[in-house]
Amino acid sequence: MDITRNVILDLLPLYLANEVSEDTRTLIEEYLETDKELANLAKQSAALELPGDIPVPLTEEDKMKAYRKTKWLMVLTIVILAVLISFILGVTLLVFFVSV
């Protein structure tokens, strides 16, 4: 099977991010030896420093949704902990009074 330029172009971002297997790396490097234009493009792309995290602007509505969900999760956590503590306390008192 012949590896086309389009296949290499599809794999190139993964190759540049060092997220390909050794076999794929070898395949791409062998292809780049035959296609100097694409090899230059790969070198230029590898030289670019991209930010790790790209900030995503949030709308006020998105912020409020996140706030409401977080608040709900906190209340749920408190309720679950209260029930758990009450259960443990109840069992402890029951064991204490039964043994007396």
Summary of the structure (lengths in Angstrom):
residues: 100
radius of gyration: 29.1
end to end distance: 82.7
largest distance: 88.2
contacts: 185
relative contact order: 0.06
helix: 77%
strand: 0%
